[in-house]
């Protein structure tokens, strides 16, 4: 099988080896959405996604404690090999600290995006409520 050119693109549910060569369309689980392509979530799902991203960021923050310990490793002995080993370990720890901080920032950013989406839900709900409240009561 030939390797495609360019960087790989993630397409959920698409199997390039299948008989069907059409990737799924946008929307919830491949169902077309009138507003355009992409996924849409209900309010409960958005709340769950915010929780998941925040919990993942917390797990990464918890891992930082161990990463700082690795980044501060001291050689077990005074010989040459121990010193070099500790230096490599510290460099690895520093790279781990950076990677964890990057992941924490990413998770917090994703949570913030879903919080913003929840704000749009609240705004839309409030606008719909106002429109309904402006309607005359009873049957006309």
Secondary structure, DSSP 8 states (H G I E B T S, - for coil): ----SSS----TT--TTSS------SSGGG---TT-SS----HHHHHHHHHHHHHHHHHHHHHHHHHHHHHT---SSSSHHHHHHHHHHHHHHHHHHHHHHHHHHHHHHHHHHHHHHHHHHHHHHHHHHHHHHTS-SS--
